[in-house]
Amino acid sequence: MKDSLLEILVCPVCHGPLELRDVERIDKEINAGLLFCARCNYGYKIVEGIPNLLPPENKS
Ligand SMILES: [Zn+2]
């Protein structure tokens, strides 16, 4: 995924900003990493360039 996508991605739970962590790049694009929401204390993985923004499973 491109860095510009980060500007439009928000946390699916609280709609807060996401912080990119542990990024691995191929060429200039983000191939893997973690999109971390500080409000929810939850990280969404990026796998093979695709951000997985599924909210955490409800444990109840
Ligand atoms: Zn959040």
N, CA, C, O and the ligand as a Tripos MOL2 file, in Angstrom:
@<TRIPOS>MOLECULE
protein
  241   239    61     0     0
PROTEIN
NO_CHARGES

@<TRIPOS>ATOM
      1 N           0.8400   -1.1900    0.0000 N.3       1 MET1
      2 CA          0.0000    0.0000    0.0000 C.3       1 MET1
      3 C           0.8810    1.2480    0.0000 C.2       1 MET1
      4 O           2.0390    1.2030    0.4160 O.2       1 MET1
      5 N           0.3380    2.3230   -0.4560 N.am      2 LYS2
      6 CA          1.0890    3.5790   -0.5090 C.3       2 LYS2
      7 C           0.9060    4.3600    0.7980 C.2       2 LYS2
      8 O          -0.1010    4.2220    1.4920 O.2       2 LYS2
      9 N           1.8990    5.1730    1.1040 N.am      3 ASP3
     10 CA          1.8160    5.9900    2.3100 C.3       3 ASP3
     11 C           0.5990    6.9170    2.2990 C.2       3 ASP3
     12 O           0.0370    7.2350    3.3470 O.2       3 ASP3
     13 N           0.2040    7.3400    1.1080 N.am      4 SER4
     14 CA         -0.9180    8.2800    1.0260 C.3       4 SER4
     15 C          -2.2030    7.6600    1.5620 C.2       4 SER4
     16 O          -3.1060    8.3700    2.0060 O.2       4 SER4
     17 N          -2.2810    6.3310    1.5180 N.am      5 LEU5
     18 CA         -3.4620    5.6580    2.0480 C.3       5 LEU5
     19 C          -3.5960    5.8700    3.5600 C.2       5 LEU5
     20 O          -4.7010    5.8680    4.1020 O.2       5 LEU5
     21 N          -2.4750    6.0490    4.2190 N.am      6 LEU6
     22 CA         -2.5090    6.2630    5.6700 C.3       6 LEU6
     23 C          -3.3590    7.4650    6.0500 C.2       6 LEU6
     24 O          -3.9850    7.4920    7.1090 O.2       6 LEU6
     25 N          -3.3680    8.4520    5.1720 N.am      7 GLU7
     26 CA         -4.0960    9.6780    5.5090 C.3       7 GLU7
     27 C          -5.5970    9.4630    5.5540 C.2       7 GLU7
     28 O          -6.3150   10.2170    6.2110 O.2       7 GLU7
     29 N          -6.0730    8.4480    4.8650 N.am      8 ILE8
     30 CA         -7.5200    8.2340    4.8520 C.3       8 ILE8
     31 C          -7.9510    7.0610    5.7190 C.2       8 ILE8
     32 O          -9.1440    6.8350    5.9200 O.2       8 ILE8
     33 N          -6.9790    6.3160    6.2320 N.am      9 LEU9
     34 CA         -7.3370    5.1840    7.0800 C.3       9 LEU9
     35 C          -7.5320    5.6560    8.5160 C.2       9 LEU9
     36 O          -6.7280    6.4210    9.0470 O.2       9 LEU9
     37 N          -8.5980    5.1940    9.1260 N.am     10 VAL10
     38 CA         -8.8360    5.4790   10.5360 C.3      10 VAL10
     39 C          -9.1970    4.1640   11.2300 C.2      10 VAL10
     40 O          -9.5180    3.1620   10.5920 O.2      10 VAL10
     41 N          -9.1340    4.2090   12.5250 N.am     11 CYS11
     42 CA         -9.5140    3.0380   13.3100 C.3      11 CYS11
     43 C         -10.9840    2.7110   13.0580 C.2      11 CYS11
     44 O         -11.8340    3.5980   13.1410 O.2      11 CYS11
     45 N         -11.2970    1.4440   12.7490 N.am     12 PRO12
     46 CA        -12.6910    1.0830   12.4800 C.3      12 PRO12
     47 C         -13.5700    1.1130   13.7320 C.2      12 PRO12
     48 O         -14.7980    1.1110   13.6340 O.2      12 PRO12
     49 N         -12.9460    1.1410   14.8930 N.am     13 VAL13
     50 CA        -13.7200    1.1260   16.1370 C.3      13 VAL13
     51 C         -14.0250    2.5460   16.6100 C.2      13 VAL13
     52 O         -15.1830    2.8970   16.8370 O.2      13 VAL13
     53 N         -12.9780    3.3560   16.7560 N.am     14 CYS14
     54 CA        -13.1700    4.6930   17.3320 C.3      14 CYS14
     55 C         -13.0040    5.8120   16.3130 C.2      14 CYS14
     56 O         -13.2130    6.9830   16.6310 O.2      14 CYS14
     57 N         -12.6250    5.4500   15.0820 N.am     15 HIS15
     58 CA        -12.3880    6.4180   14.0140 C.3      15 HIS15
     59 C         -11.2710    7.4060   14.3410 C.2      15 HIS15
     60 O         -11.2190    8.5130   13.8040 O.2      15 HIS15
     61 N         -10.3880    6.9840   15.2270 N.am     16 GLY16
     62 CA         -9.2240    7.8040   15.5620 C.3      16 GLY16
     63 C          -8.0830    7.5360   14.5970 C.2      16 GLY16
     64 O          -8.1680    6.6450   13.7520 O.2      16 GLY16
     65 N          -7.0210    8.3070   14.7260 N.am     17 PRO17
     66 CA         -5.8700    8.1460   13.8420 C.3      17 PRO17
     67 C          -5.0950    6.8610   14.1370 C.2      17 PRO17
     68 O          -5.0680    6.3680   15.2640 O.2      17 PRO17
     69 N          -4.4760    6.3480   13.1000 N.am     18 LEU18
     70 CA         -3.6690    5.1390   13.2350 C.3      18 LEU18
     71 C          -2.1940    5.4920   13.0720 C.2      18 LEU18
     72 O          -1.8140    6.3170   12.2410 O.2      18 LEU18
     73 N          -1.3850    4.8430   13.8910 N.am     19 GLU19
     74 CA          0.0640    5.0750   13.8460 C.3      19 GLU19
     75 C           0.7300    3.8740   13.1960 C.2      19 GLU19
     76 O           0.4750    2.7280   13.5680 O.2      19 GLU19
     77 N           1.5880    4.1510   12.2160 N.am     20 LEU20
     78 CA          2.2680    3.0650   11.5190 C.3      20 LEU20
     79 C           3.4770    2.6050   12.3190 C.2      20 LEU20
     80 O           4.3250    3.4140   12.6990 O.2      20 LEU20
     81 N           3.5530    1.3130   12.5720 N.am     21 ARG21
     82 CA          4.6680    0.7490   13.3340 C.3      21 ARG21
     83 C           5.2490   -0.4560   12.5960 C.2      21 ARG21
     84 O           4.5880   -1.0780   11.7650 O.2      21 ARG21
     85 N           6.4880   -0.7610   12.9180 N.am     22 ASP22
     86 CA          7.1430   -1.9950   12.4480 C.3      22 ASP22
     87 C           7.0160   -2.1670   10.9420 C.2      22 ASP22
     88 O           6.7590   -3.2630   10.4450 O.2      22 ASP22
     89 N           7.2010   -1.0660   10.2260 N.am     23 VAL23
     90 CA          6.9340   -1.1160    8.7920 C.3      23 VAL23
     91 C           8.0560   -1.8230    8.0370 C.2      23 VAL23
     92 O           9.2390   -1.6400    8.3260 O.2      23 VAL23
     93 N           7.6530   -2.6300    7.0660 N.am     24 GLU24
     94 CA          8.5710   -3.2340    6.1070 C.3      24 GLU24
     95 C           8.1500   -2.7710    4.7270 C.2      24 GLU24
     96 O           6.9780   -2.8580    4.3600 O.2      24 GLU24
     97 N           9.1160   -2.2780    3.9650 N.am     25 ARG25
     98 CA          8.7820   -1.7590    2.6400 C.3      25 ARG25
     99 C           9.3800   -2.6150    1.5360 C.2      25 ARG25
    100 O          10.4530   -3.1990    1.6890 O.2      25 ARG25
    101 N           8.6740   -2.6760    0.4390 N.am     26 ILE26
    102 CA          9.2360   -3.2130   -0.8000 C.3      26 ILE26
    103 C           9.1740   -2.0740   -1.7980 C.2      26 ILE26
    104 O           8.1100   -1.5070   -2.0410 O.2      26 ILE26
    105 N          10.3150   -1.7440   -2.3720 N.am     27 ASP27
    106 CA         10.4630   -0.4790   -3.0920 C.3      27 ASP27
    107 C          10.0280    0.6240   -2.1320 C.2      27 ASP27
    108 O          10.5630    0.7120   -1.0270 O.2      27 ASP27
    109 N           9.0820    1.4590   -2.5200 N.am     28 LYS28
    110 CA          8.6910    2.5260   -1.5920 C.3      28 LYS28
    111 C           7.3590    2.2360   -0.9240 C.2      28 LYS28
    112 O           6.8910    3.0150   -0.0940 O.2      28 LYS28
    113 N           6.7550    1.1230   -1.2830 N.am     29 GLU29
    114 CA          5.4240    0.8590   -0.7390 C.3      29 GLU29
    115 C           5.4920    0.0070    0.5190 C.2      29 GLU29
    116 O           6.4160   -0.7820    0.7160 O.2      29 GLU29
    117 N           4.5030    0.1880    1.3450 N.am     30 ILE30
    118 CA          4.4460   -0.5420    2.6030 C.3      30 ILE30
    119 C           3.9710   -1.9670    2.3160 C.2      30 ILE30
    120 O           2.8770   -2.1720    1.7890 O.2      30 ILE30
    121 N           4.8030   -2.9460    2.6680 N.am     31 ASN31
    122 CA          4.4410   -4.3410    2.4350 C.3      31 ASN31
    123 C           3.8790   -4.9750    3.7000 C.2      31 ASN31
    124 O           2.9580   -5.7880    3.6310 O.2      31 ASN31
    125 N           4.4230   -4.6120    4.8390 N.am     32 ALA32
    126 CA          3.9790   -5.2120    6.0970 C.3      32 ALA32
    127 C           4.1720   -4.2000    7.2080 C.2      32 ALA32
    128 O           4.9660   -3.2670    7.0950 O.2      32 ALA32
    129 N           3.4310   -4.4040    8.2770 N.am     33 GLY33
    130 CA          3.5500   -3.5150    9.4210 C.3      33 GLY33
    131 C           2.3210   -3.6040   10.2850 C.2      33 GLY33
    132 O           1.5210   -4.5360   10.1970 O.2      33 GLY33
    133 N           2.2030   -2.5980   11.1220 N.am     34 LEU34
    134 CA          1.0970   -2.5810   12.0620 C.3      34 LEU34
    135 C           0.5260   -1.1710   12.0820 C.2      34 LEU34
    136 O           1.2630   -0.1890   12.1770 O.2      34 LEU34
    137 N          -0.7960   -1.0840   11.9920 N.am     35 LEU35
    138 CA         -1.4800    0.2030   12.1510 C.3      35 LEU35
    139 C          -2.0510    0.2080   13.5640 C.2      35 LEU35
    140 O          -2.9870   -0.5270   13.8800 O.2      35 LEU35
    141 N          -1.4700    1.0440   14.3950 N.am     36 PHE36
    142 CA         -1.7960    0.9720   15.8200 C.3      36 PHE36
    143 C          -2.7110    2.1210   16.2230 C.2      36 PHE36
    144 O          -2.4520    3.2810   15.9060 O.2      36 PHE36
    145 N          -3.7820    1.7770   16.9270 N.am     37 CYS37
    146 CA         -4.6740    2.7870   17.4900 C.3      37 CYS37
    147 C          -4.3620    2.9380   18.9740 C.2      37 CYS37
    148 O          -4.5510    2.0110   19.7610 O.2      37 CYS37
    149 N          -3.8810    4.1210   19.3400 N.am     38 ALA38
    150 CA         -3.5190    4.3540   20.7420 C.3      38 ALA38
    151 C          -4.7610    4.4200   21.6290 C.2      38 ALA38
    152 O          -4.7060    4.0590   22.8050 O.2      38 ALA38
    153 N          -5.8730    4.8760   21.0720 N.am     39 ARG39
    154 CA         -7.0950    4.9830   21.8810 C.3      39 ARG39
    155 C          -7.6260    3.6020   22.2560 C.2      39 ARG39
    156 O          -8.0630    3.3750   23.3840 O.2      39 ARG39
    157 N          -7.5810    2.6850   21.2940 N.am     40 CYS40
    158 CA         -8.1020    1.3290   21.5380 C.3      40 CYS40
    159 C          -7.0040    0.4000   22.0420 C.2      40 CYS40
    160 O          -7.2840   -0.7110   22.4920 O.2      40 CYS40
    161 N          -5.7450    0.8570   21.9670 N.am     41 ASN41
    162 CA         -4.6130    0.0010   22.3130 C.3      41 ASN41
    163 C          -4.6550   -1.2980   21.5120 C.2      41 ASN41
    164 O          -4.4710   -2.3930   22.0450 O.2      41 ASN41
    165 N          -4.9030   -1.1350   20.2140 N.am     42 TYR42
    166 CA         -5.0300   -2.3030   19.3490 C.3      42 TYR42
    167 C          -4.3260   -2.0160   18.0300 C.2      42 TYR42
    168 O          -4.3900   -0.9060   17.5020 O.2      42 TYR42
    169 N          -3.6470   -3.0460   17.5040 N.am     43 GLY43
    170 CA         -2.9340   -2.8930   16.2420 C.3      43 GLY43
    171 C          -3.5750   -3.7180   15.1440 C.2      43 GLY43
    172 O          -3.9540   -4.8700   15.3540 O.2      43 GLY43
    173 N          -3.6920   -3.1120   13.9640 N.am     44 TYR44
    174 CA         -4.2220   -3.7900   12.7830 C.3      44 TYR44
    175 C          -3.0670   -4.1260   11.8600 C.2      44 TYR44
    176 O          -2.2890   -3.2490   11.4840 O.2      44 TYR44
    177 N          -2.9550   -5.3800   11.4980 N.am     45 LYS45
    178 CA         -1.8170   -5.8040   10.6890 C.3      45 LYS45
    179 C          -1.9690   -5.3980    9.2340 C.2      45 LYS45
    180 O          -3.0690   -5.3260    8.6860 O.2      45 LYS45
    181 N          -0.8140   -5.1350    8.6310 N.am     46 ILE46
    182 CA         -0.7270   -4.9920    7.1800 C.3      46 ILE46
    183 C          -0.0020   -6.2340    6.6800 C.2      46 ILE46
    184 O           1.1280   -6.5050    7.0860 O.2      46 ILE46
    185 N          -0.6450   -6.9780    5.8090 N.am     47 VAL47
    186 CA         -0.0580   -8.2070    5.2910 C.3      47 VAL47
    187 C          -0.0530   -8.1380    3.7740 C.2      47 VAL47
    188 O          -1.0870   -7.9220    3.1420 O.2      47 VAL47
    189 N           1.1310   -8.3260    3.2020 N.am     48 GLU48
    190 CA          1.3030   -8.2820    1.7550 C.3      48 GLU48
    191 C           0.7050   -7.0160    1.1580 C.2      48 GLU48
    192 O           0.0870   -7.0410    0.0940 O.2      48 GLU48
    193 N           0.9000   -5.9210    1.8610 N.am     49 GLY49
    194 CA          0.4670   -4.6330    1.3510 C.3      49 GLY49
    195 C          -0.9960   -4.3040    1.5870 C.2      49 GLY49
    196 O          -1.4650   -3.2340    1.1980 O.2      49 GLY49
    197 N          -1.7240   -5.2210    2.2240 N.am     50 ILE50
    198 CA         -3.1530   -5.0010    2.4420 C.3      50 ILE50
    199 C          -3.4100   -4.7640    3.9270 C.2      50 ILE50
    200 O          -3.1330   -5.6390    4.7480 O.2      50 ILE50
    201 N          -3.9350   -3.5920    4.2810 N.am     51 PRO51
    202 CA         -4.2600   -3.3710    5.6880 C.3      51 PRO51
    203 C          -5.5160   -4.1400    6.0930 C.2      51 PRO51
    204 O          -6.5530   -4.0620    5.4330 O.2      51 PRO51
    205 N          -5.4010   -4.8690    7.1690 N.am     52 ASN52
    206 CA         -6.5290   -5.6550    7.6730 C.3      52 ASN52
    207 C          -7.2120   -4.8640    8.7730 C.2      52 ASN52
    208 O          -6.7940   -4.9040    9.9300 O.2      52 ASN52
    209 N          -8.2620   -4.1490    8.4080 N.am     53 LEU53
    210 CA         -8.9140   -3.2540    9.3640 C.3      53 LEU53
    211 C         -10.1890   -3.8730    9.9330 C.2      53 LEU53
    212 O         -11.1860   -3.1830   10.1450 O.2      53 LEU53
    213 N         -10.1440   -5.1640   10.1740 N.am     54 LEU54
    214 CA        -11.2730   -5.7800   10.8600 C.3      54 LEU54
    215 C         -11.1750   -5.4450   12.3460 C.2      54 LEU54
    216 O         -10.1070   -5.5820   12.9430 O.2      54 LEU54
    217 N         -12.2610   -5.0160   12.9350 N.am     55 PRO55
    218 CA        -12.1980   -4.7210   14.3590 C.3      55 PRO55
    219 C         -11.9260   -5.9800   15.1680 C.2      55 PRO55
    220 O         -12.2390   -7.0880   14.7330 O.2      55 PRO55
    221 N         -11.3390   -5.8020   16.3520 N.am     56 PRO56
    222 CA        -11.0690   -6.9700   17.1920 C.3      56 PRO56
    223 C         -12.3760   -7.6930   17.5230 C.2      56 PRO56
    224 O         -13.4340   -7.0760   17.6510 O.2      56 PRO56
    225 N         -12.2730   -9.0030   17.6560 N.am     57 GLU57
    226 CA        -13.4880   -9.7760   17.9310 C.3      57 GLU57
    227 C         -14.0000   -9.4520   19.3170 C.2      57 GLU57
    228 O         -13.2450   -9.2820   20.2740 O.2      57 GLU57
    229 N         -15.2870   -9.3760   19.3800 N.am     58 ASN58
    230 CA        -15.9220   -9.1370   20.6660 C.3      58 ASN58
    231 C         -15.7880  -10.3960   21.5240 C.2      58 ASN58
    232 O         -16.2190  -11.4820   21.1340 O.2      58 ASN58
    233 N         -15.1910  -10.2270   22.6770 N.am     59 LYS59
    234 CA        -14.8710  -11.4090   23.4810 C.3      59 LYS59
    235 C         -16.0290  -11.8780   24.3470 C.2      59 LYS59
    236 O         -15.9100  -12.8930   25.0330 O.2      59 LYS59
    237 N         -17.1320  -11.1690   24.3280 N.am     60 SER60
    238 CA        -18.2380  -11.5700   25.1910 C.3      60 SER60
    239 C         -18.9910  -12.7530   24.5760 C.2      60 SER60
    240 O         -19.9610  -13.2380   25.1580 O.2      60 SER60
    241 ZN         -9.4280    2.9520   17.8910 Zn       61 ZN61
@<TRIPOS>BOND
     1     1     2 1
     2     2     3 1
     3     3     4 2
     4     3     5 am
     5     5     6 1
     6     6     7 1
     7     7     8 2
     8     7     9 am
     9     9    10 1
    10    10    11 1
    11    11    12 2
    12    11    13 am
    13    13    14 1
    14    14    15 1
    15    15    16 2
    16    15    17 am
    17    17    18 1
    18    18    19 1
    19    19    20 2
    20    19    21 am
    21    21    22 1
    22    22    23 1
    23    23    24 2
    24    23    25 am
    25    25    26 1
    26    26    27 1
    27    27    28 2
    28    27    29 am
    29    29    30 1
    30    30    31 1
    31    31    32 2
    32    31    33 am
    33    33    34 1
    34    34    35 1
    35    35    36 2
    36    35    37 am
    37    37    38 1
    38    38    39 1
    39    39    40 2
    40    39    41 am
    41    41    42 1
    42    42    43 1
    43    43    44 2
    44    43    45 am
    45    45    46 1
    46    46    47 1
    47    47    48 2
    48    47    49 am
    49    49    50 1
    50    50    51 1
    51    51    52 2
    52    51    53 am
    53    53    54 1
    54    54    55 1
    55    55    56 2
    56    55    57 am
    57    57    58 1
    58    58    59 1
    59    59    60 2
    60    59    61 am
    61    61    62 1
    62    62    63 1
    63    63    64 2
    64    63    65 am
    65    65    66 1
    66    66    67 1
    67    67    68 2
    68    67    69 am
    69    69    70 1
    70    70    71 1
    71    71    72 2
    72    71    73 am
    73    73    74 1
    74    74    75 1
    75    75    76 2
    76    75    77 am
    77    77    78 1
    78    78    79 1
    79    79    80 2
    80    79    81 am
    81    81    82 1
    82    82    83 1
    83    83    84 2
    84    83    85 am
    85    85    86 1
    86    86    87 1
    87    87    88 2
    88    87    89 am
    89    89    90 1
    90    90    91 1
    91    91    92 2
    92    91    93 am
    93    93    94 1
    94    94    95 1
    95    95    96 2
    96    95    97 am
    97    97    98 1
    98    98    99 1
    99    99   100 2
   100    99   101 am
   101   101   102 1
   102   102   103 1
   103   103   104 2
   104   103   105 am
   105   105   106 1
   106   106   107 1
   107   107   108 2
   108   107   109 am
   109   109   110 1
   110   110   111 1
   111   111   112 2
   112   111   113 am
   113   113   114 1
   114   114   115 1
   115   115   116 2
   116   115   117 am
   117   117   118 1
   118   118   119 1
   119   119   120 2
   120   119   121 am
   121   121   122 1
   122   122   123 1
   123   123   124 2
   124   123   125 am
   125   125   126 1
   126   126   127 1
   127   127   128 2
   128   127   129 am
   129   129   130 1
   130   130   131 1
   131   131   132 2
   132   131   133 am
   133   133   134 1
   134   134   135 1
   135   135   136 2
   136   135   137 am
   137   137   138 1
   138   138   139 1
   139   139   140 2
   140   139   141 am
   141   141   142 1
   142   142   143 1
   143   143   144 2
   144   143   145 am
   145   145   146 1
   146   146   147 1
   147   147   148 2
   148   147   149 am
   149   149   150 1
   150   150   151 1
   151   151   152 2
   152   151   153 am
   153   153   154 1
   154   154   155 1
   155   155   156 2
   156   155   157 am
   157   157   158 1
   158   158   159 1
   159   159   160 2
   160   159   161 am
   161   161   162 1
   162   162   163 1
   163   163   164 2
   164   163   165 am
   165   165   166 1
   166   166   167 1
   167   167   168 2
   168   167   169 am
   169   169   170 1
   170   170   171 1
   171   171   172 2
   172   171   173 am
   173   173   174 1
   174   174   175 1
   175   175   176 2
   176   175   177 am
   177   177   178 1
   178   178   179 1
   179   179   180 2
   180   179   181 am
   181   181   182 1
   182   182   183 1
   183   183   184 2
   184   183   185 am
   185   185   186 1
   186   186   187 1
   187   187   188 2
   188   187   189 am
   189   189   190 1
   190   190   191 1
   191   191   192 2
   192   191   193 am
   193   193   194 1
   194   194   195 1
   195   195   196 2
   196   195   197 am
   197   197   198 1
   198   198   199 1
   199   199   200 2
   200   199   201 am
   201   201   202 1
   202   202   203 1
   203   203   204 2
   204   203   205 am
   205   205   206 1
   206   206   207 1
   207   207   208 2
   208   207   209 am
   209   209   210 1
   210   210   211 1
   211   211   212 2
   212   211   213 am
   213   213   214 1
   214   214   215 1
   215   215   216 2
   216   215   217 am
   217   217   218 1
   218   218   219 1
   219   219   220 2
   220   219   221 am
   221   221   222 1
   222   222   223 1
   223   223   224 2
   224   223   225 am
   225   225   226 1
   226   226   227 1
   227   227   228 2
   228   227   229 am
   229   229   230 1
   230   230   231 1
   231   231   232 2
   232   231   233 am
   233   233   234 1
   234   234   235 1
   235   235   236 2
   236   235   237 am
   237   237   238 1
   238   238   239 1
   239   239   240 2
@<TRIPOS>SUBSTRUCTURE
     1 MET1         2 RESIDUE 1 A MET
     2 LYS2         6 RESIDUE 1 A LYS
     3 ASP3        10 RESIDUE 1 A ASP
     4 SER4        14 RESIDUE 1 A SER
     5 LEU5        18 RESIDUE 1 A LEU
     6 LEU6        22 RESIDUE 1 A LEU
     7 GLU7        26 RESIDUE 1 A GLU
     8 ILE8        30 RESIDUE 1 A ILE
     9 LEU9        34 RESIDUE 1 A LEU
    10 VAL10       38 RESIDUE 1 A VAL
    11 CYS11       42 RESIDUE 1 A CYS
    12 PRO12       46 RESIDUE 1 A PRO
    13 VAL13       50 RESIDUE 1 A VAL
    14 CYS14       54 RESIDUE 1 A CYS
    15 HIS15       58 RESIDUE 1 A HIS
    16 GLY16       62 RESIDUE 1 A GLY
    17 PRO17       66 RESIDUE 1 A PRO
    18 LEU18       70 RESIDUE 1 A LEU
    19 GLU19       74 RESIDUE 1 A GLU
    20 LEU20       78 RESIDUE 1 A LEU
    21 ARG21       82 RESIDUE 1 A ARG
    22 ASP22       86 RESIDUE 1 A ASP
    23 VAL23       90 RESIDUE 1 A VAL
    24 GLU24       94 RESIDUE 1 A GLU
    25 ARG25       98 RESIDUE 1 A ARG
    26 ILE26      102 RESIDUE 1 A ILE
    27 ASP27      106 RESIDUE 1 A ASP
    28 LYS28      110 RESIDUE 1 A LYS
    29 GLU29      114 RESIDUE 1 A GLU
    30 ILE30      118 RESIDUE 1 A ILE
    31 ASN31      122 RESIDUE 1 A ASN
    32 ALA32      126 RESIDUE 1 A ALA
    33 GLY33      130 RESIDUE 1 A GLY
    34 LEU34      134 RESIDUE 1 A LEU
    35 LEU35      138 RESIDUE 1 A LEU
    36 PHE36      142 RESIDUE 1 A PHE
    37 CYS37      146 RESIDUE 1 A CYS
    38 ALA38      150 RESIDUE 1 A ALA
    39 ARG39      154 RESIDUE 1 A ARG
    40 CYS40      158 RESIDUE 1 A CYS
    41 ASN41      162 RESIDUE 1 A ASN
    42 TYR42      166 RESIDUE 1 A TYR
    43 GLY43      170 RESIDUE 1 A GLY
    44 TYR44      174 RESIDUE 1 A TYR
    45 LYS45      178 RESIDUE 1 A LYS
    46 ILE46      182 RESIDUE 1 A ILE
    47 VAL47      186 RESIDUE 1 A VAL
    48 GLU48      190 RESIDUE 1 A GLU
    49 GLY49      194 RESIDUE 1 A GLY
    50 ILE50      198 RESIDUE 1 A ILE
    51 PRO51      202 RESIDUE 1 A PRO
    52 ASN52      206 RESIDUE 1 A ASN
    53 LEU53      210 RESIDUE 1 A LEU
    54 LEU54      214 RESIDUE 1 A LEU
    55 PRO55      218 RESIDUE 1 A PRO
    56 PRO56      222 RESIDUE 1 A PRO
    57 GLU57      226 RESIDUE 1 A GLU
    58 ASN58      230 RESIDUE 1 A ASN
    59 LYS59      234 RESIDUE 1 A LYS
    60 SER60      238 RESIDUE 1 A SER
    61 ZN61       241 GROUP 0 **** ****
